[in-house]
Amino acid sequence: MKKLPNKCAGVDAGFWSLFASVRAWSGTTQRERSAKVMRTTLIIVFCALLSGCVSVPSPGLSLKDARVAEGPILIERSGHIYLRYRRALEERGLMLLSLLYHKKEGDAAYYFFSMPVSHAEWGNLIERPLAYDGTEELARKGRVFWLDPDGSKHPIPLKEEPNKHL
């Protein structure tokens, strides 16, 4: 078989040469863009840290400002301990929900409310199992406190509730 002359060989070589140079140029640009994005991200994170932005929750409402109608009290029932509380409803309108957080430091556990968030507070009775937080033994030793934003600590009393049989 006779080989036909490749009339497009020069065109193909020129196309691939152009494609390779564009690819190399855009790769460099991509690296430069990635470096710029990385620098910008690091600057934003650094500024957030300097401004006091933290991801660890801290007390947002004092026990007095939280307007708690019932509790907080620790209830022991059926071998488990629960933190019980109910927030009072505002007479003048909607009250905003505050999230309940806890933290363990040393030989004590602390519970506290966050700043109010944009959800309605319905005034329901809440019982939070301390077993979920790993603080039941501290409660039995009297080492569970309510923590206010100013650092003051209020001991939360433990009461045994008799089992109710229906």
Number of C-alpha atoms within 10 A of each C-alpha: 3 4 5 6 7 8 8 9 10 9 10 12 11 12 12 11 12 12 12 12 12 12 12 12 11 12 12 12 12 12 11 12 12 12 12 12 12 12 11 12 12 12 12 12 12 12 12 12 11 10 9 8 11 10 6 6 15 18 22 19 19 20 19 8 9 18 14 15 13 14 15 23 17 26 22 20 14 11 7 13 24 21 21 16 19 18 21 16 17 13 7 6 7 12 19 16 19 20 14 13 14 19 16 14 7 6 10 16 21 21 21 25 23 18 18 16 12 10 11 12 18 15 17 11 13 15 16 16 18 19 12 9 13 12 22 22 15 16 24 14 11 16 17 27 21 21 24 21 15 10 10 11 17 15 15 19 17 19 12 13 12 10 9 7 4 3
